[in-house]
Amino acid sequence: MTSKLLTVDPLRCTGCRKCEVACTENHQGMRESPRSRIQVMAGDTREGFFLPSICQQCTDPPCMAACPKGAIYRDAAGERVVVQRDLCVGCKMCVSACPTGAMGFDPDLGLAYKCDLCGGNPRCVAACEPKALSFVDPHNLHVARMTESAAKLFGVVRRQAA
């Protein structure tokens, strides 16, 4: 169904929030807004743990099921779940139904919003300098981690052999 997935590696996230800025610039034309479709949550900042929270583009989206007006739908390619703004009545049922907290509500417009993967070219991924975010083919999801693990193992083996 989905040709690519937006993934997060929290171990790489530095909490810079450039992903949030890129998102709001793309969707709202401004640099600072509490209405970014991606939110970086801070855990123990002394340990440097941050977690970008993103829409999971669920296979069977609870937000879509909860919408009484059918304003939330899966696009024709089946790649992303989208809010059709002209049908949204601002009831916030989708916000309540989202298990990951990825649905937002804009009180100024009275409309729900969520990540739409920027039409297939997520700006947050391009803005993420530490490469904590990636937009990958699901078949290659673990290739980068496997490669990194193999390189670390090779380094350990090499040091032990020397």
Secondary structure, DSSP 8 states (H G I E B T S, - for coil): --S-EEEE-TTT--S--HHHHHHHHHHHS-S--TT-SSEEEES-TTTT-EEEE-----SS-HHHHH-TT--EEE-TTSS-EEE-TTT-----HHHHH-TTS--EEETTTTEEE---GGGGS-HHHHH-TT--EEEE-GGGTTHHHHHHHHHHHHHHHHHHH-
